[in-house]
Structure formats: structure tokens, C-alpha cells
């Protein structure tokens, strides 16, 4: 469960960066990017709460190996 939450949080945070860049280039307020970033941070926080020590840059490749076949 924490592996899935870790990957979900990383993906949402990465998507928020792309959404923020697109919003700024279109001269719009990056509201969607902010929502994605908050959702990603909450997902990472939940992963850390479910399994302490499961969140970190070194854990991402291991989580991908366990979640994605």
C-alpha cells in the first residue's frame, strides 16, 4: 500500500510541475497545479504515516519494481 501511495504522490507532484508551467505559459492562475501538488503531498504523507521510513528518493525504484510488473 505504501509503495502505491509513494508512486502516486511522486506522479501527482510531477504532473503539478507540468501543469504549473502550462498555466504560466497560458497566463492563467495555476489552480489545477496547486490542487495536484497538495494531493501529491498528502499521498506522500499518508505513505509515510502507513509505513514509517517508506518515503525517500532511494525508495522510488524499489517501489516501482514491486508495484509495476
N, C-alpha and C positions, 0 to 999 in steps of 0.2 A: 504494500500500500504506500509506504513512504517513497519507494522508488518511482512509482507512478506520479505521486504528488510533486516530487523533485523535478521530474521531466516536464510535467505540466507547468510548473512555476517558471522554469527556465524558458520554455517555449512562449509563455504569455509575456514574460519580460522582454524577450527578443522581438516579439510581434509589436510590443508597445513602442520600441525604438523605431521600427519601420513606420508605424502609424504616426508617430510624432513627426518624423521627417516629412512624410507626405502631407500632413496637416500644415506644417510650417510652409512648405513649398506652395501649397494652395492658399496660403494666408488665412487659414481658419484656426479656430481655437482647438488645441489638441485634447478635447474632452474624451474621445474614444481611447486615445493613447493613455490617458491618466487612469481610466477605468481598467484597461488591460494591465497596466503596471500594478495597480492596487490588487487586482485579482491574482497576479503572479506572486506578489509579495505575500499575500495571505496563503496561497498554496504552499510556498516555501516555509512559512511559519508553521503551518499545520503539519507539514512533513517533519519539521524539527521537533514539534510537540509530540507527534505519534511515536517517533523513534529518535531520541536524542543522539546527536552525532552523525545523523544521516545526511546532513546538508553540507555541501562543500564542493569546490571545483574538482577535487580529486575523485569525488563520488559519482560524477556525471557519467563518465564512460562505463563504470561498473553497473550503474543503474540501467543504462541503455542495453548492456549485454543481458541483463536479467529480464527486462521488460520486452524488448524487441527481439524476436527470434532470429 
